[in-house]
Amino acid sequence: MKYIGICVLLLGALLLIIAGFNPSDDNLLLGSGLALVVLGYLAHIFISKRKA
């Protein structure tokens, strides 16, 4: 549970990497990757502050 934010962030980064290697006009993959990166970052901050 401690590293769930990092896992979500890495999943979002993986989506962004896939979107970078897959040239298309679809922005859904980019948007969802960005949203997962931001959510993972915020979750990591909130979970680490709660544990401290």
PDB file with SEQRES, HELIX, SHEET and CRYST1 records, atoms N, CA, C and O in Angstrom:
SEQRES   1 A   52  MET LYS TYR ILE GLY ILE CYS VAL LEU LEU LEU GLY ALA          
SEQRES   2 A   52  LEU LEU LEU ILE ILE ALA GLY PHE ASN PRO SER ASP ASP          
SEQRES   3 A   52  ASN LEU LEU LEU GLY SER GLY LEU ALA LEU VAL VAL LEU          
SEQRES   4 A   52  GLY TYR LEU ALA HIS ILE PHE ILE SER LYS ARG LYS ALA          
HELIX    1 AA1 ILE A    4  PHE A   21  1                                  18    
HELIX    2 AA2 LEU A   28  LYS A   51  1                                  24    
CRYST1    1.000    1.000    1.000  90.00  90.00  90.00 P 1           1          
ATOM      1  N   MET A   1       0.829  -1.197   0.000  1.00  0.00           N  
ATOM      2  CA  MET A   1       0.000   0.000   0.000  1.00  0.00           C  
ATOM      3  C   MET A   1       0.864   1.248   0.000  1.00  0.00           C  
ATOM      4  O   MET A   1       0.434   2.304  -0.464  1.00  0.00           O  
ATOM      5  N   LYS A   2       2.070   1.134   0.513  1.00  0.00           N  
ATOM      6  CA  LYS A   2       2.934   2.299   0.613  1.00  0.00           C  
ATOM      7  C   LYS A   2       3.378   2.800  -0.768  1.00  0.00           C  
ATOM      8  O   LYS A   2       3.570   4.000  -0.965  1.00  0.00           O  
ATOM      9  N   TYR A   3       3.538   1.888  -1.706  1.00  0.00           N  
ATOM     10  CA  TYR A   3       4.070   2.256  -3.014  1.00  0.00           C  
ATOM     11  C   TYR A   3       3.018   2.294  -4.113  1.00  0.00           C  
ATOM     12  O   TYR A   3       3.367   2.209  -5.290  1.00  0.00           O  
ATOM     13  N   ILE A   4       1.750   2.418  -3.767  1.00  0.00           N  
ATOM     14  CA  ILE A   4       0.703   2.427  -4.779  1.00  0.00           C  
ATOM     15  C   ILE A   4       0.793   3.674  -5.665  1.00  0.00           C  
ATOM     16  O   ILE A   4       0.498   3.612  -6.858  1.00  0.00           O  
ATOM     17  N   GLY A   5       1.196   4.791  -5.088  1.00  0.00           N  
ATOM     18  CA  GLY A   5       1.343   6.018  -5.882  1.00  0.00           C  
ATOM     19  C   GLY A   5       2.438   5.885  -6.926  1.00  0.00           C  
ATOM     20  O   GLY A   5       2.288   6.352  -8.055  1.00  0.00           O  
ATOM     21  N   ILE A   6       3.536   5.248  -6.548  1.00  0.00           N  
ATOM     22  CA  ILE A   6       4.636   5.043  -7.486  1.00  0.00           C  
ATOM     23  C   ILE A   6       4.221   4.094  -8.602  1.00  0.00           C  
ATOM     24  O   ILE A   6       4.586   4.298  -9.760  1.00  0.00           O  
ATOM     25  N   CYS A   7       3.463   3.063  -8.262  1.00  0.00           N  
ATOM     26  CA  CYS A   7       3.003   2.105  -9.280  1.00  0.00           C  
ATOM     27  C   CYS A   7       2.066   2.782 -10.280  1.00  0.00           C  
ATOM     28  O   CYS A   7       2.162   2.528 -11.480  1.00  0.00           O  
ATOM     29  N   VAL A   8       1.173   3.629  -9.806  1.00  0.00           N  
ATOM     30  CA  VAL A   8       0.261   4.354 -10.698  1.00  0.00           C  
ATOM     31  C   VAL A   8       1.056   5.319 -11.576  1.00  0.00           C  
ATOM     32  O   VAL A   8       0.777   5.449 -12.768  1.00  0.00           O  
ATOM     33  N   LEU A   9       2.032   5.987 -10.996  1.00  0.00           N  
ATOM     34  CA  LEU A   9       2.883   6.901 -11.757  1.00  0.00           C  
ATOM     35  C   LEU A   9       3.650   6.162 -12.853  1.00  0.00           C  
ATOM     36  O   LEU A   9       3.742   6.649 -13.980  1.00  0.00           O  
ATOM     37  N   LEU A  10       4.195   5.002 -12.533  1.00  0.00           N  
ATOM     38  CA  LEU A  10       4.920   4.217 -13.528  1.00  0.00           C  
ATOM     39  C   LEU A  10       4.004   3.688 -14.620  1.00  0.00           C  
ATOM     40  O   LEU A  10       4.411   3.591 -15.778  1.00  0.00           O  
ATOM     41  N   LEU A  11       2.781   3.347 -14.266  1.00  0.00           N  
ATOM     42  CA  LEU A  11       1.814   2.920 -15.274  1.00  0.00           C  
ATOM     43  C   LEU A  11       1.495   4.061 -16.240  1.00  0.00           C  
ATOM     44  O   LEU A  11       1.402   3.848 -17.449  1.00  0.00           O  
ATOM     45  N   GLY A  12       1.328   5.266 -15.705  1.00  0.00           N  
ATOM     46  CA  GLY A  12       1.100   6.427 -16.561  1.00  0.00           C  
ATOM     47  C   GLY A  12       2.290   6.724 -17.451  1.00  0.00           C  
ATOM     48  O   GLY A  12       2.122   7.084 -18.616  1.00  0.00           O  
ATOM     49  N   ALA A  13       3.494   6.576 -16.911  1.00  0.00           N  
ATOM     50  CA  ALA A  13       4.699   6.786 -17.718  1.00  0.00           C  
ATOM     51  C   ALA A  13       4.792   5.738 -18.822  1.00  0.00           C  
ATOM     52  O   ALA A  13       5.212   6.044 -19.938  1.00  0.00           O  
ATOM     53  N   LEU A  14       4.404   4.510 -18.514  1.00  0.00           N  
ATOM     54  CA  LEU A  14       4.399   3.454 -19.536  1.00  0.00           C  
ATOM     55  C   LEU A  14       3.417   3.781 -20.656  1.00  0.00           C  
ATOM     56  O   LEU A  14       3.715   3.556 -21.829  1.00  0.00           O  
ATOM     57  N   LEU A  15       2.255   4.307 -20.301  1.00  0.00           N  
ATOM     58  CA  LEU A  15       1.301   4.722 -21.328  1.00  0.00           C  
ATOM     59  C   LEU A  15       1.859   5.838 -22.200  1.00  0.00           C  
ATOM     60  O   LEU A  15       1.647   5.846 -23.413  1.00  0.00           O  
ATOM     61  N   LEU A  16       2.566   6.771 -21.593  1.00  0.00           N  
ATOM     62  CA  LEU A  16       3.160   7.855 -22.372  1.00  0.00           C  
ATOM     63  C   LEU A  16       4.267   7.343 -23.283  1.00  0.00           C  
ATOM     64  O   LEU A  16       4.426   7.840 -24.398  1.00  0.00           O  
ATOM     65  N   ILE A  17       5.028   6.365 -22.827  1.00  0.00           N  
ATOM     66  CA  ILE A  17       6.072   5.776 -23.667  1.00  0.00           C  
ATOM     67  C   ILE A  17       5.445   5.043 -24.843  1.00  0.00           C  
ATOM     68  O   ILE A  17       5.917   5.158 -25.974  1.00  0.00           O  
ATOM     69  N   ILE A  18       4.377   4.289 -24.577  1.00  0.00           N  
ATOM     70  CA  ILE A  18       3.678   3.590 -25.662  1.00  0.00           C  
ATOM     71  C   ILE A  18       3.126   4.589 -26.668  1.00  0.00           C  
ATOM     72  O   ILE A  18       3.205   4.359 -27.875  1.00  0.00           O  
ATOM     73  N   ALA A  19       2.570   5.692 -26.188  1.00  0.00           N  
ATOM     74  CA  ALA A  19       2.044   6.716 -27.095  1.00  0.00           C  
ATOM     75  C   ALA A  19       3.156   7.366 -27.912  1.00  0.00           C  
ATOM     76  O   ALA A  19       2.932   7.778 -29.050  1.00  0.00           O  
ATOM     77  N   GLY A  20       4.332   7.459 -27.346  1.00  0.00           N  
ATOM     78  CA  GLY A  20       5.456   8.044 -28.082  1.00  0.00           C  
ATOM     79  C   GLY A  20       5.941   7.168 -29.212  1.00  0.00           C  
ATOM     80  O   GLY A  20       6.370   7.673 -30.250  1.00  0.00           O  
ATOM     81  N   PHE A  21       5.879   5.854 -29.025  1.00  0.00           N  
ATOM     82  CA  PHE A  21       6.331   4.929 -30.067  1.00  0.00           C  
ATOM     83  C   PHE A  21       5.218   4.541 -31.036  1.00  0.00           C  
ATOM     84  O   PHE A  21       5.483   3.917 -32.063  1.00  0.00           O  
ATOM     85  N   ASN A  22       3.986   4.900 -30.721  1.00  0.00           N  
ATOM     86  CA  ASN A  22       2.855   4.569 -31.572  1.00  0.00           C  
ATOM     87  C   ASN A  22       2.275   5.864 -32.149  1.00  0.00           C  
ATOM     88  O   ASN A  22       1.398   6.469 -31.531  1.00  0.00           O  
ATOM     89  N   PRO A  23       2.745   6.295 -33.314  1.00  0.00           N  
ATOM     90  CA  PRO A  23       2.268   7.573 -33.854  1.00  0.00           C  
ATOM     91  C   PRO A  23       0.814   7.474 -34.304  1.00  0.00           C  
ATOM     92  O   PRO A  23       0.484   6.700 -35.203  1.00  0.00           O  
ATOM     93  N   SER A  24      -0.032   8.246 -33.686  1.00  0.00           N  
ATOM     94  CA  SER A  24      -1.437   8.316 -34.066  1.00  0.00           C  
ATOM     95  C   SER A  24      -1.975   9.691 -33.700  1.00  0.00           C  
ATOM     96  O   SER A  24      -1.302  10.476 -33.032  1.00  0.00           O  
ATOM     97  N   ASP A  25      -3.175   9.969 -34.137  1.00  0.00           N  
ATOM     98  CA  ASP A  25      -3.795  11.264 -33.843  1.00  0.00           C  
ATOM     99  C   ASP A  25      -4.692  11.213 -32.615  1.00  0.00           C  
ATOM    100  O   ASP A  25      -5.407  12.172 -32.326  1.00  0.00           O  
ATOM    101  N   ASP A  26      -4.657  10.107 -31.897  1.00  0.00           N  
ATOM    102  CA  ASP A  26      -5.523   9.925 -30.740  1.00  0.00           C  
ATOM    103  C   ASP A  26      -4.859  10.512 -29.498  1.00  0.00           C  
ATOM    104  O   ASP A  26      -3.753  10.116 -29.132  1.00  0.00           O  
ATOM    105  N   ASN A  27      -5.534  11.446 -28.859  1.00  0.00           N  
ATOM    106  CA  ASN A  27      -4.992  12.070 -27.651  1.00  0.00           C  
ATOM    107  C   ASN A  27      -5.495  11.407 -26.371  1.00  0.00           C  
ATOM    108  O   ASN A  27      -5.132  11.824 -25.271  1.00  0.00           O  
ATOM    109  N   LEU A  28      -6.327  10.380 -26.511  1.00  0.00           N  
ATOM    110  CA  LEU A  28      -6.857   9.698 -25.331  1.00  0.00           C  
ATOM    111  C   LEU A  28      -5.750   9.001 -24.559  1.00  0.00           C  
ATOM    112  O   LEU A  28      -5.741   9.033 -23.328  1.00  0.00           O  
ATOM    113  N   LEU A  29      -4.829   8.380 -25.254  1.00  0.00           N  
ATOM    114  CA  LEU A  29      -3.720   7.694 -24.590  1.00  0.00           C  
ATOM    115  C   LEU A  29      -2.812   8.702 -23.881  1.00  0.00           C  
ATOM    116  O   LEU A  29      -2.343   8.448 -22.771  1.00  0.00           O  
ATOM    117  N   LEU A  30      -2.570   9.828 -24.517  1.00  0.00           N  
ATOM    118  CA  LEU A  30      -1.741  10.872 -23.878  1.00  0.00           C  
ATOM    119  C   LEU A  30      -2.429  11.453 -22.647  1.00  0.00           C  
ATOM    120  O   LEU A  30      -1.793  11.655 -21.612  1.00  0.00           O  
ATOM    121  N   GLY A  31      -3.710  11.716 -22.759  1.00  0.00           N  
ATOM    122  CA  GLY A  31      -4.452  12.281 -21.630  1.00  0.00           C  
ATOM    123  C   GLY A  31      -4.549  11.334 -20.451  1.00  0.00           C  
ATOM    124  O   GLY A  31      -4.401  11.743 -19.300  1.00  0.00           O  
ATOM    125  N   SER A  32      -4.800  10.062 -20.745  1.00  0.00           N  
ATOM    126  CA  SER A  32      -4.885   9.103 -19.646  1.00  0.00           C  
ATOM    127  C   SER A  32      -3.517   8.865 -19.013  1.00  0.00           C  
ATOM    128  O   SER A  32      -3.423   8.680 -17.800  1.00  0.00           O  
ATOM    129  N   GLY A  33      -2.462   8.868 -19.815  1.00  0.00           N  
ATOM    130  CA  GLY A  33      -1.114   8.737 -19.260  1.00  0.00           C  
ATOM    131  C   GLY A  33      -0.762   9.906 -18.361  1.00  0.00           C  
ATOM    132  O   GLY A  33      -0.200   9.722 -17.282  1.00  0.00           O  
ATOM    133  N   LEU A  34      -1.092  11.106 -18.806  1.00  0.00           N  
ATOM    134  CA  LEU A  34      -0.825  12.293 -17.997  1.00  0.00           C  
ATOM    135  C   LEU A  34      -1.637  12.278 -16.708  1.00  0.00           C  
ATOM    136  O   LEU A  34      -1.128  12.626 -15.643  1.00  0.00           O  
ATOM    137  N   ALA A  35      -2.897  11.873 -16.809  1.00  0.00           N  
ATOM    138  CA  ALA A  35      -3.742  11.825 -15.612  1.00  0.00           C  
ATOM    139  C   ALA A  35      -3.202  10.811 -14.598  1.00  0.00           C  
ATOM    140  O   ALA A  35      -3.220  11.068 -13.395  1.00  0.00           O  
ATOM    141  N   LEU A  36      -2.724   9.662 -15.081  1.00  0.00           N  
ATOM    142  CA  LEU A  36      -2.177   8.661 -14.164  1.00  0.00           C  
ATOM    143  C   LEU A  36      -0.879   9.135 -13.525  1.00  0.00           C  
ATOM    144  O   LEU A  36      -0.625   8.845 -12.357  1.00  0.00           O  
ATOM    145  N   VAL A  37      -0.060   9.857 -14.272  1.00  0.00           N  
ATOM    146  CA  VAL A  37       1.179  10.387 -13.701  1.00  0.00           C  
ATOM    147  C   VAL A  37       0.861  11.396 -12.596  1.00  0.00           C  
ATOM    148  O   VAL A  37       1.461  11.352 -11.522  1.00  0.00           O  
ATOM    149  N   VAL A  38      -0.063  12.287 -12.856  1.00  0.00           N  
ATOM    150  CA  VAL A  38      -0.423  13.303 -11.853  1.00  0.00           C  
ATOM    151  C   VAL A  38      -1.075  12.653 -10.636  1.00  0.00           C  
ATOM    152  O   VAL A  38      -0.750  13.002  -9.501  1.00  0.00           O  
ATOM    153  N   LEU A  39      -1.993  11.710 -10.863  1.00  0.00           N  
ATOM    154  CA  LEU A  39      -2.642  11.031  -9.736  1.00  0.00           C  
ATOM    155  C   LEU A  39      -1.646  10.224  -8.914  1.00  0.00           C  
ATOM    156  O   LEU A  39      -1.726  10.210  -7.686  1.00  0.00           O  
ATOM    157  N   GLY A  40      -0.719   9.560  -9.571  1.00  0.00           N  
ATOM    158  CA  GLY A  40       0.297   8.803  -8.853  1.00  0.00           C  
ATOM    159  C   GLY A  40       1.204   9.694  -8.036  1.00  0.00           C  
ATOM    160  O   GLY A  40       1.578   9.354  -6.914  1.00  0.00           O  
ATOM    161  N   TYR A  41       1.556  10.829  -8.596  1.00  0.00           N  
ATOM    162  CA  TYR A  41       2.405  11.789  -7.886  1.00  0.00           C  
ATOM    163  C   TYR A  41       1.700  12.319  -6.636  1.00  0.00           C  
ATOM    164  O   TYR A  41       2.282  12.371  -5.552  1.00  0.00           O  
ATOM    165  N   LEU A  42       0.440  12.710  -6.809  1.00  0.00           N  
ATOM    166  CA  LEU A  42      -0.312  13.232  -5.664  1.00  0.00           C  
ATOM    167  C   LEU A  42      -0.577  12.144  -4.618  1.00  0.00           C  
ATOM    168  O   LEU A  42      -0.509  12.404  -3.416  1.00  0.00           O  
ATOM    169  N   ALA A  43      -0.874  10.938  -5.073  1.00  0.00           N  
ATOM    170  CA  ALA A  43      -1.104   9.845  -4.123  1.00  0.00           C  
ATOM    171  C   ALA A  43       0.155   9.543  -3.331  1.00  0.00           C  
ATOM    172  O   ALA A  43       0.086   9.280  -2.131  1.00  0.00           O  
ATOM    173  N   HIS A  44       1.299   9.579  -3.989  1.00  0.00           N  
ATOM    174  CA  HIS A  44       2.557   9.331  -3.284  1.00  0.00           C  
ATOM    175  C   HIS A  44       2.806  10.399  -2.216  1.00  0.00           C  
ATOM    176  O   HIS A  44       3.246  10.085  -1.110  1.00  0.00           O  
ATOM    177  N   ILE A  45       2.529  11.638  -2.544  1.00  0.00           N  
ATOM    178  CA  ILE A  45       2.711  12.732  -1.577  1.00  0.00           C  
ATOM    179  C   ILE A  45       1.765  12.555  -0.381  1.00  0.00           C  
ATOM    180  O   ILE A  45       2.194  12.638   0.770  1.00  0.00           O  
ATOM    181  N   PHE A  46       0.479  12.311  -0.655  1.00  0.00           N  
ATOM    182  CA  PHE A  46      -0.496  12.205   0.429  1.00  0.00           C  
ATOM    183  C   PHE A  46      -0.246  10.980   1.304  1.00  0.00           C  
ATOM    184  O   PHE A  46      -0.391  11.051   2.524  1.00  0.00           O  
ATOM    185  N   ILE A  47       0.128   9.862   0.691  1.00  0.00           N  
ATOM    186  CA  ILE A  47       0.383   8.653   1.479  1.00  0.00           C  
ATOM    187  C   ILE A  47       1.631   8.822   2.336  1.00  0.00           C  
ATOM    188  O   ILE A  47       1.650   8.394   3.490  1.00  0.00           O  
ATOM    189  N   SER A  48       2.676   9.442   1.785  1.00  0.00           N  
ATOM    190  CA  SER A  48       3.895   9.624   2.571  1.00  0.00           C  
ATOM    191  C   SER A  48       3.692  10.642   3.694  1.00  0.00           C  
ATOM    192  O   SER A  48       4.310  10.510   4.751  1.00  0.00           O  
ATOM    193  N   LYS A  49       2.843  11.651   3.495  1.00  0.00           N  
ATOM    194  CA  LYS A  49       2.561  12.596   4.578  1.00  0.00           C  
ATOM    195  C   LYS A  49       1.709  11.949   5.669  1.00  0.00           C  
ATOM    196  O   LYS A  49       1.863  12.264   6.849  1.00  0.00           O  
ATOM    197  N   ARG A  50       0.826  11.058   5.280  1.00  0.00           N  
ATOM    198  CA  ARG A  50      -0.027  10.386   6.247  1.00  0.00           C  
ATOM    199  C   ARG A  50       0.781   9.422   7.110  1.00  0.00           C  
ATOM    200  O   ARG A  50       0.494   9.259   8.296  1.00  0.00           O  
ATOM    201  N   LYS A  51       1.778   8.791   6.525  1.00  0.00           N  
ATOM    202  CA  LYS A  51       2.616   7.835   7.266  1.00  0.00           C  
ATOM    203  C   LYS A  51       3.607   8.535   8.193  1.00  0.00           C  
ATOM    204  O   LYS A  51       4.026   7.956   9.195  1.00  0.00           O  
ATOM    205  N   ALA A  52       3.986   9.776   7.871  1.00  0.00           N  
ATOM    206  CA  ALA A  52       5.004  10.475   8.661  1.00  0.00           C  
ATOM    207  C   ALA A  52       4.468  11.041   9.949  1.00  0.00           C  
ATOM    208  O   ALA A  52       5.215  11.654  10.712  1.00  0.00           O  
TER     209      ALA A  52                                                      
END                                                                             
